[in-house]
Amino acid sequence: MKPITTRAAIMLAILPANAFAQNAPEDTFAGHDIFFTITGGVVSAPSFLGSNETSTYAIPNVSVAIGDRLNISLLDGVSYDVYKDDNLTAGVALTYDFGREDTPSKHDLLLSSVAKSEIAGLGDIEETAEVGGYLAYTYGNLQANLAIRKGVDGGHDGIVGDVDITYNAPVEILGKQSVISFGPTASFSDDSYASTYFDVSAAQSVASGISEYDANGGIMSYGLHASAFVPLNQNVSLVGFAEFDRLSGDVRDSSIVQERGSEEQATAGLMINYTF
């Protein structure tokens, strides 16, 4: 399988570039501070959305924060805060959907054994460039986030999004002032996105042995997420995270999930970051 970079992994991989911004060594480019973050870690996640098998991957990433509005990341793409005040942030983003392969293949970043293929015959879903926007509202230690993306080139042309509420609690871990974050999360999509990933056509049914199915959009999943951010010194931090989701609606009822997968999806990982 291709490495699955989940929403939680992506967000936490780039978090330190922002979290360290006020303490990182200063540099300037066109009048703006620049902060680079090099990330390495491991992520355990479902082999594909809806899978009942888990694969473990090494996750390398490089990201750069330019000023307090522009972020560029190998994993998460490009985001720019168009509007920003003490409570509300609104921005635009260019992201990347890694698609899905219907048969396992050796990948340089795969650490676990190759998962047994259960969806051979469904065909590959190509990678997709996505454009979208996001809103974040902060009130004290609470933050609400909404992100919506539209496929524009590649495997899907649908709309998919995420919403979550996060409580950020200051704590002391390993003698360092740290942050533990947790809260509910949900994802949603339109009919086009759901059909791309969860439909089974007559031809695919014959090739895979999975029953035919026609998926509609709606709430795809809901669950809980948690993370811990621990700055070890001015430049190095640890980020641990976990997320548990339950698939819902037409996605949950898809024959791919019911006959070959699982409604319950769990992701966990540990990252180390160097920011300069």
C-alpha positions in Angstrom: 0.0 0.0 0.0 1.0 3.6 -0.4 1.8 5.3 2.9 -1.4 6.6 4.4 -0.8 10.1 5.8 -3.8 10.7 7.9 -5.2 14.1 8.9 -3.9 13.8 12.4 -0.4 12.9 11.3 -0.3 15.7 8.8 -1.5 18.3 11.3 0.9 17.2 14.1 3.9 16.9 11.7 3.7 20.6 10.9 2.6 21.9 14.3 6.1 22.6 15.8 6.9 25.1 13.0 4.1 27.3 14.5 4.5 26.3 18.1 8.2 27.2 18.1 8.0 30.3 16.1 8.2 32.7 19.0 11.3 31.1 20.5 13.1 29.8 17.4 16.3 31.5 16.1 15.5 34.5 14.0 16.1 34.6 10.3 14.6 36.9 7.7 13.5 36.6 4.1 11.8 39.5 2.3 11.2 41.0 5.8 9.6 37.9 7.3 10.9 35.5 9.9 11.5 32.0 8.5 11.4 28.8 10.6 12.3 25.4 9.2 11.2 22.1 10.8 12.7 18.7 10.0 10.5 15.9 11.2 11.1 12.1 11.6 8.8 9.6 13.2 6.6 6.6 12.9 2.8 6.3 12.2 0.6 3.3 12.6 -2.6 3.7 10.6 -5.2 1.6 8.7 -3.8 0.4 5.4 -6.6 2.2 3.6 -9.7 4.1 4.8 -12.0 1.4 6.0 -9.3 -1.3 6.4 -9.2 -3.7 9.3 -5.4 -4.1 8.9 -2.8 -1.7 10.2 0.5 -0.7 8.6 3.4 1.1 10.2 5.4 3.7 8.3 8.4 5.9 8.8 7.3 9.5 8.2 9.9 12.1 7.1 8.8 15.7 6.6 10.3 19.1 6.0 8.2 22.2 6.6 8.8 26.0 6.6 6.8 28.8 8.2 7.4 32.2 6.7 6.1 34.9 9.0 3.0 33.9 10.9 0.8 33.3 7.8 2.5 31.1 5.2 3.3 27.4 5.8 4.8 25.0 3.3 5.1 21.3 4.0 6.1 18.2 2.0 3.2 16.3 3.6 0.6 18.9 4.1 1.1 21.2 1.1 0.8 24.9 1.2 -1.4 27.0 3.4 -1.8 30.8 3.8 -3.8 32.7 6.5 -5.7 35.3 4.5 -7.3 36.7 7.7 -6.0 36.6 11.2 -6.9 38.3 14.5 -6.8 37.3 18.2 -9.6 34.7 17.8 -10.3 33.9 14.1 -8.1 32.6 11.4 -9.3 32.0 7.8 -7.0 30.8 5.0 -6.6 28.9 1.7 -4.6 25.7 1.1 -3.2 23.5 -1.6 -3.0 19.9 -0.4 -2.5 16.4 -1.7 -4.5 13.2 -1.5 -2.2 10.1 -1.7 -4.9 7.9 -3.3 -5.2 4.1 -2.8 -3.7 1.0 -4.4 -5.8 -2.2 -4.6 -2.8 -4.5 -4.1 0.1 -4.2 -1.6 3.5 -3.2 -2.9 6.9 -2.8 -1.3 7.5 0.8 -0.2 10.7 2.2 1.2 9.0 3.8 4.2 7.0 0.7 5.2 8.3 -0.6 8.5 5.7 -3.4 9.1 5.1 -6.5 6.9 3.1 -5.7 3.8 -0.6 -6.0 4.7 -2.6 -8.8 3.1 -4.6 -7.3 0.2 -8.3 -7.5 0.7 -9.4 -5.1 -2.1 -7.6 -6.5 -5.1 -9.8 -6.0 -8.2 -11.1 -2.6 -7.2 -8.4 -0.8 -9.1 -6.1 2.0 -8.1 -7.2 5.5 -7.1 -4.6 8.0 -8.3 -3.1 10.8 -6.2 -5.0 14.0 -6.3 -4.2 17.7 -5.9 -6.7 19.5 -3.8 -7.5 23.1 -3.2 -9.5 24.4 -0.2 -9.9 26.6 2.7 -10.0 26.5 6.5 -11.4 28.4 9.5 -10.1 28.3 13.1 -11.7 30.0 16.0 -9.9 30.2 19.4 -11.4 31.0 22.7 -9.1 30.6 25.7 -7.8 27.0 25.6 -10.5 25.9 23.2 -10.1 25.8 19.4 -12.6 24.9 16.7 -11.3 24.0 13.2 -13.1 23.5 9.9 -11.2 22.5 6.7 -12.8 21.8 3.2 -10.9 20.6 0.1 -11.9 20.0 -3.5 -10.1 17.5 -5.8 -8.9 19.3 -9.0 -6.5 17.0 -10.7 -6.1 13.2 -10.2 -8.0 10.4 -8.7 -11.1 12.3 -7.4 -12.9 15.5 -8.1 -15.1 15.5 -5.0 -15.3 17.6 -1.9 -14.1 16.3 1.5 -13.6 18.1 4.8 -12.9 17.8 8.5 -14.2 19.5 11.7 -12.8 19.2 15.2 -12.9 20.9 18.6 -9.6 20.8 20.6 -8.9 21.7 24.2 -5.3 22.6 24.8 -4.1 22.0 28.4 -0.8 23.3 29.6 1.1 20.6 31.6 4.6 19.6 32.7 6.1 16.6 30.9 9.7 15.5 31.4 10.2 18.7 33.4 9.2 20.8 30.4 6.2 23.1 29.9 4.2 21.1 27.4 0.7 20.9 25.9 -1.8 18.1 25.9 -4.6 18.5 23.4 -7.8 16.4 23.0 -11.3 16.6 21.6 -13.9 15.3 19.2 -13.5 15.2 15.4 -15.6 14.3 12.3 -15.1 14.1 8.6 -17.6 14.5 5.7 -17.7 14.4 1.9 -20.0 14.8 -1.1 -21.3 12.0 -3.3 -18.4 12.2 -5.8 -15.7 11.7 -3.1 -17.7 8.9 -1.4 -18.3 7.2 -4.7 -14.6 7.3 -5.7 -13.5 5.5 -2.5 -16.5 3.4 -1.5 -18.5 2.5 -4.7 -18.1 -1.1 -6.1 -19.2 -1.3 -9.7 -20.4 -4.5 -11.4 -17.0 -5.0 -13.0 -15.2 -4.4 -9.8 -17.5 -6.8 -8.0 -16.6 -9.6 -10.4 -12.9 -8.8 -10.1 -12.8 -8.5 -6.3 -15.6 -10.7 -5.0 -17.0 -7.7 -3.1 -20.7 -6.9 -3.5 -21.8 -4.0 -5.7 -22.4 -0.8 -3.8 -23.3 2.8 -4.6 -22.2 5.3 -1.9 -23.5 8.7 -1.2 -21.9 11.6 0.7 -22.5 12.8 4.2 -20.8 12.3 7.5 -18.0 9.8 6.9 -16.6 9.3 10.4 -16.6 10.7 13.9 -14.2 10.1 16.8 -11.8 11.5 19.3 -8.2 12.8 18.9 -5.4 13.4 21.4 -1.9 14.7 21.2 1.0 15.8 23.4 3.6 18.4 22.4 6.8 18.3 24.5 9.6 20.9 23.8 12.9 19.3 24.8 14.9 22.5 24.2 14.7 25.6 22.0 15.0 23.6 18.8 13.9 20.0 19.5 10.4 18.7 20.3 8.5 15.5 20.7 4.9 15.1 19.4 2.8 12.0 20.2 -0.7 11.6 18.9 -3.6 9.1 18.7 -7.0 9.2 17.0 -9.9 6.8 17.1 -12.7 7.1 14.5 -15.9 5.2 13.7 -17.0 5.2 10.1 -20.7 6.3 9.6 -23.4 6.6 7.0 -22.9 5.3 3.5 -19.2 4.9 4.1 -19.8 2.5 7.0 -22.4 0.6 5.0 -20.1 0.2 2.0 -19.5 -3.5 1.1 -15.8 -2.7 1.1 -16.0 -1.9 4.8 -18.7 -4.5 5.7 -17.1 -7.4 3.8 -13.4 -6.7 3.9 -12.8 -4.0 6.4 -13.8 -2.5 9.7 -16.0 0.4 11.0 -13.4 1.2 13.6 -10.2 3.1 12.6 -7.3 3.8 14.9 -4.1 5.9 14.2 -1.2 6.6 16.5 2.3 8.0 16.0 5.4 9.6 17.5 7.4 12.4 15.9 10.6 14.2 16.7 11.1 17.7 15.3 14.1 19.9 14.9 13.2 23.6 14.3 15.7 26.3 13.3 
